[in-house]
């Protein structure tokens, strides 16, 4: 009983305590194996493509909401600048612009077909 009380008392760290690294310490289990995630769940190609399409659409809408009117090339340049985590193909950006026109987020300017207007 007396030894247990001393062990509890000595378990508390005081400002006077001194600590040293045990350089002689060895452990046979130095490496820890972590299983790789299942490829289907993390890198499903269709899922990645869908997420990228959504990211491109969101960037287009954000840019057009701020600018109201913008030329095609300027819009593509700004989308590429905004989406720095992946480099979307300009063809994908054009497809997403057409899709947003169909969904009436954007419209082509009546006088200039290369200019887009944002529809609130």
C-alpha positions in Angstrom: 0.0 0.0 0.0 2.8 2.4 0.9 4.6 1.8 -2.4 1.3 2.4 -4.4 0.8 5.7 -2.7 4.4 6.7 -3.5 3.9 5.7 -7.2 0.8 7.9 -7.4 2.6 10.8 -5.8 5.7 10.4 -8.1 3.4 10.2 -11.2 2.8 13.9 -10.9 5.4 16.1 -12.7 7.0 18.9 -10.7 9.1 21.8 -12.0 12.2 20.1 -10.5 11.8 16.8 -12.4 14.4 16.1 -15.1 13.7 14.1 -18.3 16.2 12.3 -20.5 15.8 10.5 -23.8 16.4 6.7 -23.6 18.8 6.3 -26.5 19.1 2.5 -25.8 15.3 2.0 -26.5 14.5 -0.2 -29.4 11.2 -1.4 -30.7 10.8 -4.3 -33.2 7.6 -2.8 -34.6 9.1 0.4 -36.2 7.0 0.3 -39.3 3.3 0.6 -39.3 1.4 -0.6 -42.3 -1.6 1.5 -43.3 -3.8 -0.1 -46.0 -4.3 1.9 -49.1 -7.9 3.2 -49.7 -10.0 1.2 -52.2 -9.5 2.8 -55.6 -13.2 2.5 -56.4 -14.3 4.7 -53.6 -11.7 7.5 -53.8 -10.9 7.8 -57.5 -14.1 6.9 -59.2 -13.4 8.5 -62.6 -17.1 9.4 -63.3 -17.4 11.0 -59.8 -14.3 13.1 -60.4 -15.5 14.2 -63.8 -18.9 15.1 -62.4 -17.3 17.0 -59.5 -15.1 18.9 -62.0 -18.1 19.8 -64.2 -19.9 21.2 -61.1 -16.7 23.2 -60.1 -16.5 24.7 -63.6 -20.2 25.7 -63.6 -19.8 27.2 -60.2 -16.8 29.2 -61.3 -18.6 30.4 -64.4 -21.6 31.5 -62.5 -19.5 33.3 -59.8 -17.5 35.2 -62.5 -20.6 36.1 -64.5 -22.5 37.2 -61.4 -19.6 39.6 -60.6 -19.1 40.9 -64.2 -22.6 40.7 -65.6 -21.3 40.8 -69.2 -18.1 39.1 -70.5 -16.5 38.0 -73.7 -16.0 34.2 -74.4 -12.2 34.3 -74.2 -12.2 36.5 -71.1 -14.6 34.1 -69.4 -12.5 31.1 -70.2 -9.3 32.8 -69.0 -10.9 33.8 -65.7 -12.3 30.3 -65.2 -8.8 28.8 -65.7 -7.3 31.3 -63.3 -10.0 30.6 -60.6 -9.8 26.8 -60.9 -6.1 26.3 -59.9 -6.6 22.9 -58.3 -7.1 21.3 -61.7 -6.7 22.7 -65.3 -10.1 22.2 -67.0 -10.0 21.6 -70.8 -11.4 24.7 -72.6 -13.8 22.4 -74.5 -15.2 21.3 -71.1 -15.6 25.0 -70.1 -17.4 25.7 -73.5 -19.8 22.7 -72.8 -20.6 24.0 -69.3 -21.3 27.5 -70.8 -23.7 26.0 -73.3 -25.4 24.0 -70.5 -25.8 27.1 -68.4 -27.3 28.9 -71.4 -29.8 26.0 -71.7 -30.6 26.3 -68.0 -31.0 30.1 -68.4 -28.2 31.2 -66.1 -26.5 32.9 -69.1 -27.5 34.2 -72.5 -25.6 35.1 -75.6 -25.6 38.9 -76.4 -28.1 39.6 -79.3 -25.6 41.8 -81.1 -22.3 39.9 -80.3 -22.5 36.1 -80.3 -19.1 35.9 -78.5 -20.4 37.9 -75.5 -22.4 36.4 -72.6 -24.8 38.1 -70.2 -25.6 36.9 -66.7 -29.3 36.3 -66.0 -30.2 36.6 -62.3 
